[in-house]
Amino acid sequence: MTPIRVAAHVDVRYTTRRPTGVDKHVARMVRGLAATPGFEVTVAAPRGQLEGGRLPAASSLAGLPVCPLPLSNRVGRAVWGLCGGPTFDRLCPGIDWVWSPQELWAPGGRARSAVTIHGLTYFEPSLPGRDAPRARLERARLGWFLGRVCRRADLVLPVSPYLERFLVDRFGLDPARSVVVGNGVDDVFFAAGDGAAGAAHDRDRLLVVGGLNAWDGGERVRACADELARRLPGMTIDVVGTMDDPRTVRSCAARANVRRLGYRPAAELAAMMPGYLALLYLPNVESFGMVALEAMAAALPVIACRLTAVPETAGRAARYVDEDRPADVVDAVEELRSDPAARARWAALGREHARGRDWASCVARLAAALAGGAAPSTATGRS
């Protein structure tokens, strides 16, 4: 059987840095598709991001075959957006699909085009500073890009139903050309949860993952720290991640009960999780909620807000709170802290909810979508 030839259009920088959720998606999905029988995957990346025509050794995709692109990602966005060429089948001859696992788009020519959509940050009503000039500009740029993708890509791959509904309602995406591929949980988190049965946890420690910034609800973390200091003075909040905003960091620096732990690799973070009382998850902006699922897989209860995609991803397995009422958050903390049986129930509920949310399932959905093609777009990208 003739294999399906796919050019995975990537920004190599997302494969060489400490991985965020999008970075994990790029690495797991591209490598997963490359390992799927019936597919041949080539990484299409700007020549300037390669080393001797190959992906850097530090790249999560190192070793995969490469199709060097003559355009940088910035120039490519402008040229493909304004001129519609050169088409991708001329740059990577013989491909059946050009697929970007992140928000990049280029016309395929004779090849079909697919784009994964990860977020709607500047469209979120809960985004702090949403009406600031920079946010308005970024919203206009993102809107132009998403509108073009929804009109011209043969296949749009949002990571959540939440995103898909927005794209359908706001940009007229044809549901027949949309497949929700989702995000997965690394095996190390499930392994940590497997080993957590009967293990001790520190009831005086809460975990935050992401960083101290407005998007991740940094000011809410600060407010909860103040409420904890008043009601439960022995408790601390550990913050894992490096996505910090200097102003938010400064506001938390004077709080002795907030500790910044910096970056932790997935295996280390997974091993840490079962030792905490709960994950505190109060983001302003979230298009999926991978952190919540990782915590659930690791048997760590999740105290969560109901904003954006969080309740859709966490389902009934999170202990929801009013994110703008620190007293309500601390009530939930006290509940888990004083009742080990309640904590165990939330941990078990989370484990069950996370089961099956693995990367192999996401890759299988992607492979099925590419193998099945997509309904022809009314304004195809084959220009």
Backbone torsions as a table, in degrees:
resi	resn	phi	psi	omega
1	MET	NA	135.4	179.6
2	THR	-68.9	127.2	-179.2
3	PRO	-70.0	156.7	173.0
4	ILE	-85.5	121.8	-176.0
5	ARG	-97.1	122.4	-174.5
6	VAL	-122.6	129.5	170.0
7	ALA	-97.2	114.5	178.5
8	ALA	-88.3	107.5	-174.5
9	HIS	-85.7	111.6	-172.7
10	VAL	-131.0	159.1	166.1
11	ASP	-97.8	112.8	-172.1
12	VAL	-61.0	-26.2	-179.9
13	ARG	-58.8	-29.4	179.3
14	TYR	-73.4	-6.9	-177.9
15	THR	-110.9	-0.4	-176.7
16	THR	-118.8	-9.3	-178.1
17	ARG	-98.1	176.5	174.8
18	ARG	-62.5	125.3	-166.7
19	PRO	-72.9	132.5	167.0
20	THR	-94.6	-171.6	178.8
21	GLY	-61.6	-43.3	178.8
22	VAL	-64.2	-41.6	179.8
23	ASP	-60.9	-41.5	177.5
24	LYS	-62.1	-43.0	-178.9
25	HIS	-60.0	-46.7	-179.3
26	VAL	-58.0	-50.0	-176.6
27	ALA	-65.3	-48.5	-174.9
28	ARG	-68.9	-39.0	-175.5
29	MET	-75.6	-41.6	-179.8
30	VAL	-67.3	-47.5	178.9
31	ARG	-65.9	-37.7	179.3
32	GLY	-63.8	-43.3	179.0
33	LEU	-67.3	-37.8	179.2
34	ALA	-62.7	-28.6	-179.5
35	ALA	-90.0	-1.5	-177.8
36	THR	-84.4	125.8	178.1
37	PRO	-55.3	138.4	178.6
38	GLY	93.9	1.3	-179.7
39	PHE	-126.8	142.0	169.8
40	GLU	-120.2	120.0	-174.7
41	VAL	-114.7	129.1	173.3
42	THR	-117.9	136.7	177.2
43	VAL	-85.7	120.4	176.9
44	ALA	-99.4	116.5	-175.5
45	ALA	-145.2	152.7	179.0
46	PRO	-56.8	138.5	-178.9
47	ARG	-56.7	-35.8	-178.8
48	GLY	-66.9	-14.6	178.3
49	GLN	-95.7	-0.2	-178.1
50	LEU	-98.3	164.9	177.2
51	GLU	-123.6	106.6	-177.4
52	GLY	63.5	32.3	-179.9
53	GLY	79.5	4.0	179.5
54	ARG	-120.4	162.7	173.7
55	LEU	-67.9	143.6	179.3
56	PRO	-57.0	149.6	-179.9
57	ALA	-59.6	-29.0	-179.1
58	ALA	-79.1	-7.3	-178.0
59	SER	-71.8	142.3	176.3
60	SER	-67.9	-12.0	179.6
61	LEU	-108.9	10.3	-177.6
62	ALA	-54.7	137.8	178.8
63	GLY	99.9	-17.9	177.3
64	LEU	-78.3	149.9	178.1
65	PRO	-62.8	151.8	-171.9
66	VAL	-126.3	141.6	167.9
67	CYS	-113.3	103.7	-178.6
68	PRO	-68.0	136.9	178.1
69	LEU	-103.8	139.3	-178.3
70	PRO	-76.1	-12.9	-175.6
71	LEU	-108.7	140.9	169.6
72	SER	-68.4	164.7	179.6
73	ASN	-62.7	-38.0	-179.2
74	ARG	-66.3	-47.5	179.0
75	VAL	-65.6	-40.3	179.5
76	GLY	-58.8	-42.5	179.0
77	ARG	-58.3	-43.7	-178.2
78	ALA	-68.9	-47.0	-176.3
79	VAL	-66.5	-47.5	-178.6
80	TRP	-68.8	-34.6	-179.2
81	GLY	-71.1	-39.4	-174.3
82	LEU	-94.8	-34.0	-173.5
83	CYS	-107.4	-21.1	179.8
84	GLY	75.1	14.4	-179.9
85	GLY	-162.1	167.9	1.8
86	PRO	-72.6	147.1	-178.7
87	THR	-73.9	156.1	-170.7
88	PHE	-67.5	-29.3	-179.5
89	ASP	-66.8	-21.3	175.2
90	ARG	-79.5	-31.3	-179.5
91	LEU	-81.2	-34.9	178.6
92	CYS	-128.5	79.4	-173.7
93	PRO	-60.2	145.8	174.2
94	GLY	88.7	1.2	-178.0
95	ILE	-81.4	152.5	174.0
96	ASP	-95.8	-32.3	-179.1
97	TRP	-136.2	142.9	160.0
98	VAL	-109.2	120.2	-175.1
99	TRP	-127.0	128.3	173.7
100	SER	-106.4	122.0	176.8
101	PRO	-78.5	3.9	175.0
102	GLN	-137.2	-176.6	-173.3
103	GLU	-80.5	74.3	171.3
104	LEU	-128.2	145.4	178.1
105	TRP	-141.9	141.0	173.2
106	ALA	-147.8	146.0	178.4
107	PRO	-65.5	137.9	-175.3
108	GLY	-84.0	-21.6	-172.0
109	GLY	72.8	-122.8	176.6
110	ARG	-74.7	-18.1	176.4
111	ALA	-84.4	154.6	174.6
112	ARG	-85.6	158.1	-178.0
113	SER	-119.9	141.0	178.1
114	ALA	-138.2	140.6	-178.0
115	VAL	-134.8	132.0	173.3
116	THR	-89.2	133.5	178.5
117	ILE	-111.1	127.3	-174.7
118	HIS	-106.5	-27.0	-173.4
119	GLY	-160.0	164.8	-179.4
120	LEU	-131.9	32.9	-166.9
121	THR	-40.6	-54.3	-171.2
122	TYR	-78.2	-4.4	174.7
123	PHE	-95.9	-11.4	-174.7
124	GLU	-69.4	125.4	177.8
125	PRO	-59.8	-27.5	-177.4
126	SER	-85.8	2.0	-179.8
127	LEU	-68.7	121.1	175.3
128	PRO	-60.8	138.3	-179.5
129	GLY	69.7	27.4	-175.9
130	ARG	-59.1	-30.9	-176.3
131	ASP	-98.7	8.4	176.4
132	ALA	-68.5	153.5	-178.2
133	PRO	-53.9	-43.7	-179.2
134	ARG	-63.5	-42.4	180.0
135	ALA	-63.2	-39.0	177.8
136	ARG	-62.5	-42.4	179.0
137	LEU	-63.8	-46.5	-179.6
138	GLU	-64.1	-35.1	178.6
139	ARG	-66.1	-39.5	177.9
140	ALA	-65.3	-43.1	179.7
141	ARG	-64.8	-44.9	179.8
142	LEU	-65.6	-38.8	179.4
143	GLY	-64.0	-40.7	177.1
144	TRP	-61.0	-44.9	-179.2
145	PHE	-65.1	-48.5	-177.3
146	LEU	-65.3	-39.1	177.2
147	GLY	-60.8	-42.3	179.5
148	ARG	-64.9	-44.7	179.4
149	VAL	-61.8	-46.1	-177.7
150	CYS	-64.4	-29.4	178.6
151	ARG	-83.2	-35.8	-164.6
152	ARG	-112.9	-25.1	179.9
153	ALA	-70.6	142.9	177.0
154	ASP	-72.4	-26.7	-178.2
155	LEU	-146.4	128.5	176.7
156	VAL	-112.7	133.7	-171.2
157	LEU	-122.8	76.4	175.9
158	PRO	-67.1	151.6	-177.9
159	VAL	-86.6	-5.7	179.5
160	SER	-150.8	154.3	172.4
161	PRO	-58.9	-32.3	176.8
162	TYR	-56.0	-47.4	178.3
163	LEU	-66.8	-42.2	-178.5
164	GLU	-60.0	-44.9	179.8
165	ARG	-59.8	-41.2	179.9
166	PHE	-63.6	-45.0	-178.3
167	LEU	-64.5	-36.8	178.1
168	VAL	-68.4	-46.8	-175.2
169	ASP	-73.6	-40.3	-173.2
170	ARG	-89.0	-37.6	-172.5
171	PHE	-118.0	7.3	174.7
172	GLY	68.9	26.2	177.7
173	LEU	-58.6	131.7	176.4
174	ASP	-75.0	117.5	-179.2
175	PRO	-55.4	-25.1	179.1
176	ALA	-68.5	-17.0	178.5
177	ARG	-108.1	21.7	-178.5
178	SER	-126.4	135.6	173.9
179	VAL	-134.9	122.7	177.5
180	VAL	-78.7	114.2	-177.9
181	VAL	-91.6	-26.0	177.7
182	GLY	78.2	-176.2	172.4
183	ASN	-128.1	156.9	-178.4
184	GLY	-114.1	177.7	177.4
185	VAL	-116.6	131.8	179.0
186	ASP	-65.6	149.9	-176.7
187	ASP	-59.4	-28.6	-176.7
188	VAL	-63.2	-27.4	179.2
189	PHE	-74.7	-40.7	175.1
190	PHE	-63.5	-39.8	179.4
191	ALA	-63.4	-39.8	177.9
192	ALA	-63.5	-39.8	177.8
193	GLY	-67.0	-36.4	178.1
194	ASP	-60.8	-35.7	-177.9
195	GLY	-88.8	1.9	-174.2
196	ALA	-88.0	-13.2	-177.0
197	ALA	-58.2	120.0	177.9
198	GLY	79.0	-3.0	-179.0
199	ALA	-76.4	151.1	180.0
200	ALA	-77.5	151.6	173.7
201	HIS	-132.5	159.1	179.6
202	ASP	-91.9	110.4	-175.8
203	ARG	-73.8	-3.6	-179.7
204	ASP	-105.1	15.5	180.0
205	ARG	-130.6	133.0	173.2
206	LEU	-112.7	153.4	-178.5
207	LEU	-117.5	137.2	170.4
208	VAL	-122.7	134.6	179.9
209	VAL	-122.1	131.2	178.4
210	GLY	134.4	-59.1	-179.7
211	GLY	142.6	174.1	178.6
212	LEU	-97.6	92.2	-179.1
213	ASN	-150.8	167.6	-175.4
214	ALA	-66.2	-39.0	-178.9
215	TRP	-61.2	-41.6	-177.7
216	ASP	-88.9	10.6	176.0
217	GLY	77.5	36.9	-177.1
218	GLY	-58.5	-38.2	179.6
219	GLU	-68.5	-29.3	175.0
220	ARG	-69.2	-37.6	175.6
221	VAL	-59.8	-44.5	178.4
222	ARG	-60.9	-45.4	-179.1
223	ALA	-64.3	-39.2	178.0
224	CYS	-67.7	-35.4	177.2
225	ALA	-61.9	-39.8	178.4
226	ASP	-65.5	-41.0	179.1
227	GLU	-68.2	-37.7	176.6
228	LEU	-64.7	-40.7	179.9
229	ALA	-61.0	-33.0	180.0
230	ARG	-77.7	-41.3	-172.3
231	ARG	-101.5	-33.5	-178.9
232	LEU	-134.0	73.4	-170.2
233	PRO	-63.6	-13.0	179.8
234	GLY	-87.4	-5.5	-174.3
235	MET	-88.5	149.3	176.4
236	THR	-127.8	156.0	175.1
237	ILE	-115.1	119.0	175.8
238	ASP	-96.4	129.8	-178.8
239	VAL	-110.6	116.7	177.1
240	VAL	-103.0	131.9	179.9
241	GLY	131.2	163.7	-177.2
242	THR	-122.5	6.2	179.9
243	MET	-83.0	69.7	-174.0
244	ASP	-103.0	141.9	172.2
245	ASP	-99.7	126.1	-175.1
246	PRO	-53.2	-39.3	-178.8
247	ARG	-66.0	-41.8	179.1
248	THR	-67.9	-38.5	177.4
249	VAL	-60.9	-44.4	179.8
250	ARG	-62.2	-38.5	-178.0
251	SER	-68.8	-24.5	179.6
252	CYS	-95.0	-14.9	-173.5
253	ALA	-62.4	-31.6	-178.5
254	ALA	-80.0	-6.5	-179.8
255	ARG	-89.8	114.2	-178.5
256	ALA	-68.1	-17.8	-177.4
257	ASN	-94.8	12.1	174.2
258	VAL	-118.4	121.7	-179.7
259	ARG	-119.8	129.8	176.5
260	ARG	-94.8	120.2	-177.2
261	LEU	-100.4	-6.8	179.9
262	GLY	73.6	-161.6	-177.3
263	TYR	-75.0	141.8	172.8
264	ARG	-133.8	126.8	177.2
265	PRO	-57.5	158.6	-174.5
266	ALA	-55.3	-44.0	-177.4
267	ALA	-63.6	-40.5	179.7
268	GLU	-69.8	-43.3	178.7
269	LEU	-61.0	-43.6	-179.9
270	ALA	-60.5	-42.7	-179.4
271	ALA	-66.8	-30.5	179.6
272	MET	-73.4	-34.8	-166.9
273	MET	-56.1	-48.0	-176.5
274	PRO	-63.1	-14.0	-178.3
275	GLY	-84.6	-3.8	179.2
276	TYR	-96.7	163.3	175.0
277	LEU	-69.8	-45.1	-176.9
278	ALA	-166.3	162.8	168.9
279	LEU	-90.7	130.3	174.8
280	LEU	-97.1	114.8	-169.7
281	TYR	-130.4	93.3	-172.9
282	LEU	-128.6	51.1	-176.4
283	PRO	-72.8	150.6	171.6
284	ASN	-79.9	-30.7	-174.9
285	VAL	-131.4	125.4	177.6
286	GLU	-159.6	120.5	-178.7
287	SER	-96.7	-7.3	176.5
288	PHE	-142.5	-78.0	-179.1
289	GLY	120.1	41.4	-177.4
290	MET	-59.8	-37.8	-178.6
291	VAL	-59.4	-41.3	179.4
292	ALA	-63.0	-44.0	-179.9
293	LEU	-66.8	-37.7	177.8
294	GLU	-62.8	-43.3	178.2
295	ALA	-63.4	-43.9	179.6
296	MET	-61.1	-43.1	178.5
297	ALA	-60.5	-32.7	-178.7
298	ALA	-88.4	12.2	177.6
299	ALA	65.8	31.8	175.6
300	LEU	-105.7	118.9	178.1
301	PRO	-59.3	150.3	-175.9
302	VAL	-118.1	123.3	171.1
303	ILE	-99.3	115.7	-167.1
304	ALA	-132.1	160.2	172.1
305	CYS	-89.6	175.1	179.1
306	ARG	-109.1	23.4	-176.8
307	LEU	-86.1	152.4	173.7
308	THR	45.8	-128.1	-173.1
309	ALA	-87.7	-0.9	-173.7
310	VAL	-57.9	-52.4	-177.8
311	PRO	-64.9	-29.5	177.7
312	GLU	-66.2	-42.7	-178.1
313	THR	-77.8	-42.3	-177.0
314	ALA	-80.0	-20.0	177.5
315	GLY	57.6	-139.1	-179.4
316	ARG	-91.3	10.5	-174.4
317	ALA	-95.9	4.3	178.1
318	ALA	-112.5	149.8	173.8
319	ARG	-88.6	103.0	-173.6
320	TYR	-82.7	147.8	-179.5
321	VAL	-137.9	166.1	170.1
322	ASP	-81.2	107.1	-172.0
323	GLU	-62.8	-20.6	-179.0
324	ASP	-96.6	6.6	176.6
325	ARG	-121.6	93.5	-179.5
326	PRO	-53.1	-32.8	179.4
327	ALA	-63.3	-36.7	177.9
328	ASP	-67.4	-38.6	177.5
329	VAL	-63.0	-46.2	-178.1
330	VAL	-69.1	-29.7	173.1
331	ASP	-58.6	-43.3	178.8
332	ALA	-65.4	-38.6	177.4
333	VAL	-62.4	-45.5	179.6
334	GLU	-62.2	-37.5	178.8
335	GLU	-59.7	-49.0	-179.1
336	LEU	-70.5	-34.6	-176.7
337	ARG	-70.8	-35.8	-174.7
338	SER	-92.4	-12.0	-174.8
339	ASP	-130.4	88.5	-179.6
340	PRO	-56.3	-33.2	180.0
341	ALA	-66.6	-39.5	177.8
342	ALA	-64.4	-42.6	177.8
343	ARG	-60.9	-42.6	-179.9
344	ALA	-62.9	-36.4	179.0
345	ARG	-66.4	-43.7	178.9
346	TRP	-65.1	-38.2	178.3
347	ALA	-63.6	-43.6	-179.6
348	ALA	-67.3	-38.9	178.8
349	LEU	-63.8	-41.6	177.8
350	GLY	-64.4	-42.6	179.0
351	ARG	-58.7	-44.9	-179.3
352	GLU	-65.5	-38.6	-179.1
353	HIS	-66.9	-36.8	-177.1
354	ALA	-78.5	-18.5	-176.7
355	ARG	-57.8	133.3	179.2
356	GLY	85.9	-5.5	178.2
357	ARG	-88.6	59.3	-176.8
358	ASP	-105.7	166.6	-178.1
359	TRP	-68.1	-30.7	179.5
360	ALA	-59.8	-37.2	178.7
361	SER	-67.7	-38.4	178.2
362	CYS	-65.4	-43.6	179.2
363	VAL	-63.2	-39.3	179.6
364	ALA	-63.0	-38.7	177.1
365	ARG	-66.1	-41.6	178.3
366	LEU	-62.7	-47.1	-178.6
367	ALA	-61.5	-40.8	179.4
368	ALA	-65.2	-38.6	179.9
369	ALA	-66.0	-42.9	-179.9
370	LEU	-71.0	-37.9	179.3
371	ALA	-69.1	-32.0	-178.8
372	GLY	-86.7	-7.2	-176.8
373	GLY	73.2	-157.5	179.0
374	ALA	-152.9	158.4	176.3
375	ALA	-60.1	137.6	-179.0
376	PRO	-57.7	134.1	177.5
377	SER	-74.1	151.2	-179.2
378	THR	-74.2	-22.2	176.0
379	ALA	-133.1	77.0	-169.6
380	THR	-61.8	153.4	177.5
381	GLY	-82.0	5.0	-177.9
382	ARG	-84.6	65.8	-178.6
383	SER	-99.9	NA	NA
